[in-house]
Structures are given as C-alpha cells and as structure tokens.
Amino acid sequence: MTNLVRWLMYAGIFAVPYLCIVTGQIQTETTEKYLFHIQILPIILVILFGVYAATTVIYRTLTFNDCPEASKELHEEIEEARRDLIAKGFKFRD
C-alpha cells in the first residue's frame, strides 16, 4: 500500500463520520453539545499538521549530519576531473 492510498484511507475514515455528524444524519446529545467543536475540527487538524511539519523540518535541519569525508572525496574528484580536462586541452577561466 502506498503512502497516498494510506493517507486517503485515513481521510476517508475521518471524513465519513465527520460529514454524517455535520449534516445531521447522526444526532446524539454529545454531538449536539459539541457541534461547534466538531465543525472546526478540520481547521484544528490542519494547523496541527502545519506545526508538526514545521517542527520536523526545523529539527531535521538542525540535526543534519556533516560528511567531511564525502566532501573531501568530492573535492578530490573535482580536481581529478579538472586535471583530466586540462590534459585534453580545456582552458578554465579562473
């Protein structure tokens, strides 16, 4: 199951009861008492998802690992390619 299908399934599981309550097909004392809270629930969930996404991006940015060995290896490969191009007659504009 792909992530898209999984998230669409979650959305359906949330949307069906939500729409039944909001349209009045399911009426209980509890749903009538908390109808306003139920109506704004999608807005609250979107805000919470935004906070989660921002927190995740900030955390992963702050804990991003440096790879000095990979950087050194990349610079060596660049220098090797540069020497190879110079040997083949390419002239750089440094």
Residue pairs with C-beta under 8 A, 6 or more apart in sequence:
17 26
18 38
18 41
18 42
20 26
21 31
21 35
21 38
22 35
22 38
22 39
31 38
82 92
85 92
86 92
